[in-house]
Amino acid sequence: MLKKIVIKNFISNRRGYLLYFTSNIIATMELFIFWGLKDIVLRAIKDQETALDFYIDFIVATGIISIITIMLMSFATIYYLKLRIKDYSLFIMLGLHRREVYQLILMEFGIGWIVSEGIGIIGGAGTLYGIQEILKRIYPTLVEVKKISFNVYLHTFELGGGIVLGTFLTTIIWLENQRLSSLMQQEEKNQKFPEKWYWSILIFIGGGLIVAAWFMFPSYEEIHYDAYFIWIVGTFLILIFGTGIVLSKIKYNKQKFYLKHLLGINQFSSKYQNNMMLVLILFTIHFFALTYIMTGIVTTLFVEQYEVKNYPYDVIYMGNASDQKNMSFLSDNNVRINKIPMVRVTSFSRDQQIGISEKDYNNLTGRTLGLKNQEIVVEMEDQNNSNKIVTDKTFIENYSLMYVGRYSDDKSEELRSIAIGGKRAAKSKMAKNHTYKIKKMYTENTLGQYTTGRWRESLIIFSNDYFQKVHKSLSCDEQELTELYLIKLKGKDKYKTWEKIKAFAQHRGMKIVNDGNERKIIYHTNSFVKEQKVRLMFELLSKIFILSILLASSALVINIKNKADLKFYQKRFEFLRCMGMKETERKKLQLIEIQSVNLVALIASLCMAVIHLIAYIMRAKKAGEINTVNFVKYWGCISMIYILFECVIQRVFAQHVLKEVEKQ
């Protein structure tokens, strides 16, 4: 009998089931694809630095998608239950035991979960393999097709099952504590909202969290990613308790604002708890879209632009004095080589830099720095932003504590012991040998930018006397890099010449002390620029993909909400008609009421997006990597397009609801 009831329920409620299944399928696909991308990105991308950039990016993206999809699946399940709960209570009234009703709910949820989870996982796996195949055909030298790890299937399956099981248990507990009369009641009771003044304490706590995240974000430390989630918590505390207090104040002003805008605020005054949960979901979606995604798109499209014409040299090769004899094959009219003494410098972050003397720097740029003893100037190579002062304290700490030479585990541990040793360690002889006074830190394009960040391959300029001393000590070690070859290529055979240099570098080689921290000894401008353009394309595609998922998720949430509240809107529309209100006025008020929840979420997310934008610009300015006017202009244009598109979608849904209401 239960099987027949379940089948008939599927048929009679097919539109509700379809919406519920679609939400779960899309949510499962989203989770699977991004967990899969996170799993294979390090194995699929051959270049280590590019892979690391993508790994960090996908960690944040996976966190965003996981939060959104969990909310979407939970929301779809809760609202589907809301549509079906009266049917379950009717079965009890007709004599079906509660145990049999629980079996019925479990069967429905189980079948729905298995079907949607299976389709979602199959669709996600197919999409993921398809993405890899397309990228492999376009860029065969950079991308490899990798098998999806079993853990991705397992984690997706576990999360979907956990959400369904949790919802099922919650429903059973709720049913056990309800009377049949309350289950059959047609009208919903007005939900309470916080009215008392003492709830303002939580508003101040929310504001404190926003301020704390503000101070976390304008720093180059990785911890700033946590600020996104702290901002969400802080904003929601302000929304949930601030909105309740505002509603209570409005109710006391009945002759003016309250009666005039009664229908506009009715979504919150009558169904406060349900709609605040909806506001949280929509706010989270819009917040991530207008902050992390928008800044990423603007950076990818307009800020990070790699062009060969911006690089002063075609090839940079780091070797030693003996290489000059063996590179005689480059004695050609089409090859110009500028050889200057250099040393490898390893900073506290375990990244390697290029060290030269002030005299050689003066020959390259014409600048006089006036350095003495262990004074240094740090020039961060940036082919987009030149002569911008870097003030971020994270970089100051990183470049103040270094040792001369290639990466070494022992020496890196020495730097770590100095950093955590306190004042006593800072006064030791070892600390004095490794501590440098930064006279100036800025961006420039003297050698060319051959890295994607500010942590490595910066140009460290030493005083002449100090450089001669350390260069002489390192020249005795054949494994150290002591000569910097700056090469310009001319003529039609530039690529063949580069192939000869690369073959020589691979044959000559250098013993790698540590695979994880050792940097390249040779850079080719054309190859590097090509790789970075591919990387930027990957990043742009991933951001656009996430943005499309967020838009689809917000559309599904609103569609589910409208489906569940359709009877509520029908009663409201009929009430207004009976009160003698004109049709055009009724439609206008209903449109405002239907869109009010999303409007609150959109306004709140836009306010927080502006706060995020200011914090992001401050962070980028400290690192010397942004043009504020252009960045704000591009961000504003793209964000307005998103908001306009979102408003159009919600307007279309609202118009559709009105048509459904009018049909009844």
Stockholm file with secondary structure:
# STOCKHOLM 1.0

chainA/1-664         MLKKIVIKNFISNRRGYLLYFTSNIIATMELFIFWGLKDIVLRAIKDQETALDFYIDFIVATGIISIITIMLMSFATIYYLKLRIKDYSLFIMLGLHRREVYQLILMEFGIGWIVSEGIGIIGGAGTLYGIQEILKRIYPTLVEVKKISFNVYLHTFELGGGIVLGTFLTTIIWLENQRLSSLMQQEEKNQKFPEKWYWSILIFIGGGLIVAAWFMFPSYEEIHYDAYFIWIVGTFLILIFGTGIVLSKIKYNKQKFYLKHLLGINQFSSKYQNNMMLVLILFTIHFFALTYIMTGIVTTLFVEQYEVKNYPYDVIYMGNASDQKNMSFLSDNNVRINKIPMVRVTSFSRDQQIGISEKDYNNLTGRTLGLKNQEIVVEMEDQNNSNKIVTDKTFIENYSLMYVGRYSDDKSEELRSIAIGGKRAAKSKMAKNHTYKIKKMYTENTLGQYTTGRWRESLIIFSNDYFQKVHKSLSCDEQELTELYLIKLKGKDKYKTWEKIKAFAQHRGMKIVNDGNERKIIYHTNSFVKEQKVRLMFELLSKIFILSILLASSALVINIKNKADLKFYQKRFEFLRCMGMKETERKKLQLIEIQSVNLVALIASLCMAVIHLIAYIMRAKKAGEINTVNFVKYWGCISMIYILFECVIQRVFAQHVLKEVEKQ
#=GR chainA/1-664 SS CHHHHHHHHHHHTHHHHHHHHHHHHHHHHHHHHHHHHHHHHHHHBCSHHHHHHHHHHHHHHHHHHHHHHHHHHHHHHHHHHHHHHHHHHHHHHTTCCHHHHHHHHHHHHHHHHHHHHHHHHHHHHHHHHHHHHHHHHHCTTTBCCCCCCHHHHHHHHHHHHHHHHHHHHHHHHHHHTCCHHHHHCCSCCCCCCCCSGGGHHHHHHHHHHHHHHHHHSSSSSGGGGHHHHHHHHHHHHHHHHHHHHHHHHHHTCIIIIIHHTTTTTHHHHHSHHHHHHHHHHHHHHHHHIIIIIHHHHHIIIIICCCCGGGCSCSEEEEECTTHHHHTGGGCSTTEEEEEEECEEEEETTSCEEEEEEHHHHHHHHCCCCCCCTTEEEEEEECSSSCSCBCCCHHHHHHHHBEEESSCCHHHHHHHHHHHHSHHHHHTSHHHHHHBCEEEEEEEECSSCCCSSSSSSSCEEEECHHHHHHHHHHHTTCTTSCCEEEEEEECSTTHHHHHHHHHHHHHHHCCCCSCTTTCCCSEEEHHHHHHHHHHHHHHHHHHHHHHHHHHHHHHHHHHHHHHHHTHHHHHHHHHHHHHTTCCHHHHHHHHHHHHHHHHHHHHHHHHHHHHHHHHHHHHHHHHTTCCCHHHHHHHHHHHHHHHHHHHHHHHHHHHHHHHHHHHHC
#=GC SS_cons         CHHHHHHHHHHHTHHHHHHHHHHHHHHHHHHHHHHHHHHHHHHHBCSHHHHHHHHHHHHHHHHHHHHHHHHHHHHHHHHHHHHHHHHHHHHHHTTCCHHHHHHHHHHHHHHHHHHHHHHHHHHHHHHHHHHHHHHHHHCTTTBCCCCCCHHHHHHHHHHHHHHHHHHHHHHHHHHHTCCHHHHHCCSCCCCCCCCSGGGHHHHHHHHHHHHHHHHHSSSSSGGGGHHHHHHHHHHHHHHHHHHHHHHHHHHTCIIIIIHHTTTTTHHHHHSHHHHHHHHHHHHHHHHHIIIIIHHHHHIIIIICCCCGGGCSCSEEEEECTTHHHHTGGGCSTTEEEEEEECEEEEETTSCEEEEEEHHHHHHHHCCCCCCCTTEEEEEEECSSSCSCBCCCHHHHHHHHBEEESSCCHHHHHHHHHHHHSHHHHHTSHHHHHHBCEEEEEEEECSSCCCSSSSSSSCEEEECHHHHHHHHHHHTTCTTSCCEEEEEEECSTTHHHHHHHHHHHHHHHCCCCSCTTTCCCSEEEHHHHHHHHHHHHHHHHHHHHHHHHHHHHHHHHHHHHHHHHTHHHHHHHHHHHHHTTCCHHHHHHHHHHHHHHHHHHHHHHHHHHHHHHHHHHHHHHHHTTCCCHHHHHHHHHHHHHHHHHHHHHHHHHHHHHHHHHHHHC
//
